Amino acid sequence: MAGIKGNRRILYTKKIIKESLIKLLETREIHQVTVTDICKNADINRGTFYAHYKDAYDLLQSMEDELFSQIVKYISETPAEKYYDSLLLKVLELIKENKDLCKILICRQGDNSLLDKLIFIANKADLEHIYNASDEINKSYSNYYIRYIVGGCIAIIQTWLENDLPESPKEVVKIINSVSILSNTYITNSNTNHLFK
């Protein structure tokens, strides 16, 4: 019983530390946030913080890693033929559940780590299968195509977050699918389609 209570206390402590950082990052950049700021905002002492994290950067990285672990878990649980139907929707629902963190990671941090991780995940998930485009594109160009698709998805999700999520995750899936179909139609029907074959 003591172990369960201890685990709950640790989870609660980590939760308030994460919430404190998110609140601070709404008005500051990560390099402007100190451990003292986080502790003061969370009403904890520095020793409690250092029991779990090295600094603000380590905390933010941990939060990002947790989010991506969940996405990787979704990928491993989703059959390839259902990537579009369920994987993208699950990811968007996860983003909605963690919208404050995702706003920081996608809209405010301004680095490429998020995009790089998503591209890595997309490669593992065989993104070409999701969009049924593999027959139209030379395999040697697949990295470019995946970067294009993931970059476009990030831009749509970024706009969705910046507008405070006015559409449901299902509606955003439809938007991404529509844009993907339009771009694929352009690529395969344009005068430059010889570049992709």
C-alpha positions in Angstrom: 0.0 0.0 0.0 2.9 2.4 0.9 4.4 1.7 -2.6 1.1 2.6 -4.3 0.8 5.8 -2.3 4.4 6.7 -3.1 3.9 6.1 -6.8 0.8 8.3 -6.8 2.7 11.0 -5.0 5.5 10.8 -7.6 3.0 11.0 -10.4 1.3 14.0 -8.8 4.6 15.8 -8.2 5.6 15.2 -11.9 2.2 16.4 -13.0 2.4 19.8 -11.2 6.0 20.3 -12.3 5.0 19.7 -15.9 2.0 22.0 -15.5 4.3 24.7 -14.0 6.6 24.6 -17.0 3.8 24.7 -19.5 2.3 27.8 -17.7 5.7 29.5 -17.8 6.3 28.7 -21.4 3.1 30.5 -22.4 4.9 33.8 -21.9 8.6 32.9 -22.0 11.1 30.9 -24.1 12.7 27.8 -22.6 16.1 29.5 -22.1 14.4 32.1 -19.9 12.9 29.5 -17.5 14.9 28.6 -14.4 14.4 25.7 -12.0 13.6 28.3 -9.3 10.8 29.7 -11.5 9.3 26.2 -12.0 9.5 25.3 -8.3 8.0 28.6 -7.2 5.2 28.2 -9.7 4.6 24.6 -8.6 5.0 25.4 -4.9 7.7 22.7 -4.4 11.3 22.9 -3.3 14.3 22.5 -5.6 15.3 19.2 -4.1 11.9 17.7 -5.2 12.5 19.0 -8.7 16.0 17.6 -8.9 14.8 14.2 -7.8 13.1 13.9 -11.2 14.8 16.3 -13.7 18.2 17.9 -14.3 16.9 21.3 -15.5 14.1 22.9 -17.5 15.4 21.5 -20.8 15.5 18.0 -19.4 11.9 18.4 -18.2 10.7 19.7 -21.6 12.6 16.9 -23.4 11.0 14.3 -21.0 7.5 15.7 -21.8 8.2 15.5 -25.6 9.5 12.0 -25.3 6.4 10.9 -23.4 4.2 12.3 -26.1 6.2 10.5 -28.9 6.3 7.2 -27.0 2.5 7.3 -27.1 2.5 8.0 -30.8 5.0 5.1 -31.4 2.7 2.9 -29.3 -0.3 3.8 -31.5 1.8 2.9 -34.6 2.7 -0.5 -33.2 -0.9 -1.2 -32.3 -2.4 -0.1 -35.7 -2.5 -2.5 -38.7 -1.0 -0.8 -41.8 -4.3 -0.9 -43.7 -5.9 1.2 -40.9 -3.2 3.9 -40.6 -5.3 6.5 -42.2 -8.6 5.5 -40.6 -7.4 5.3 -37.0 -3.7 6.3 -36.5 -4.0 9.9 -37.7 -7.2 10.3 -35.7 -5.6 8.9 -32.5 -2.6 11.2 -32.9 -4.9 14.2 -33.4 -6.9 13.2 -30.3 -3.7 12.9 -28.4 -2.7 16.4 -29.5 -6.1 17.7 -28.4 -5.7 16.1 -25.0 -2.2 17.7 -24.6 -3.0 20.9 -26.5 -1.0 23.3 -24.2 2.1 21.2 -24.5 1.6 20.7 -28.2 1.2 24.5 -28.7 4.6 24.9 -27.1 6.3 22.1 -29.1 4.7 22.8 -32.5 4.0 26.5 -32.5 6.5 28.2 -30.1 9.8 26.4 -29.8 11.0 26.9 -33.3 13.3 24.0 -33.6 13.3 21.0 -35.9 13.4 18.2 -33.3 9.6 17.7 -33.5 9.7 17.5 -37.3 12.7 15.2 -37.4 11.0 12.8 -34.9 7.8 12.8 -36.9 9.7 12.1 -40.1 11.5 9.2 -38.4 8.1 7.9 -37.1 6.6 8.3 -40.6 9.4 6.3 -42.2 8.8 3.5 -39.6 5.1 3.6 -40.3 5.5 3.4 -44.1 3.7 6.7 -44.7 3.5 6.0 -48.4 1.1 3.2 -47.6 -1.1 5.6 -45.7 -1.5 7.9 -48.7 -1.6 5.1 -51.3 1.0 6.9 -53.3 3.8 4.4 -53.5 3.0 3.4 -57.1 3.3 7.0 -58.3 6.6 7.8 -56.7 10.1 6.6 -57.4 11.4 4.9 -54.3 14.6 6.9 -54.3 12.5 10.1 -53.8 10.4 8.7 -50.9 12.4 10.6 -48.2 11.5 13.9 -50.0 7.8 12.8 -50.3 7.6 11.9 -46.6 9.2 15.2 -45.6 6.7 17.0 -47.8 3.7 15.2 -46.3 4.9 15.4 -42.7 5.8 19.1 -43.1 2.3 19.7 -44.6 0.6 17.8 -41.7 2.6 19.8 -39.2 1.6 23.1 -40.8 -2.1 22.1 -40.7 -1.8 21.0 -37.1 0.0 24.2 -36.2 -2.8 26.3 -37.7 -5.3 24.2 -35.9 -3.5 24.7 -32.6 -3.0 28.5 -33.2 -6.7 28.8 -33.8 -7.4 27.0 -30.5 -8.7 23.8 -32.1 -12.0 25.0 -33.7 -12.4 21.7 -35.6 -12.8 18.2 -34.2 -9.9 15.7 -34.7 -12.2 13.9 -37.3 -12.6 17.2 -39.3 -8.8 17.8 -39.2 -8.3 14.2 -40.6 -10.6 15.2 -43.5 -8.7 18.4 -44.1 -5.3 16.6 -44.2 -6.8 13.9 -46.5 -8.2 16.5 -48.8 -5.0 18.4 -49.1 -3.1 15.2 -49.6 -5.4 14.1 -52.4 -5.1 17.6 -54.1 -1.3 17.6 -53.9 -1.0 14.0 -55.1 -3.3 14.8 -58.0 -1.1 17.8 -58.9 2.1 15.7 -58.7 0.8 12.9 -60.9 -1.0 15.1 -63.4 1.3 18.0 -63.8 3.8 18.6 -66.6 6.6 17.8 -64.1 5.4 14.3 -63.3 8.4 12.8 -65.0 10.4 13.8 -62.0 8.5 11.4 -59.8 8.7 8.3 -62.0 
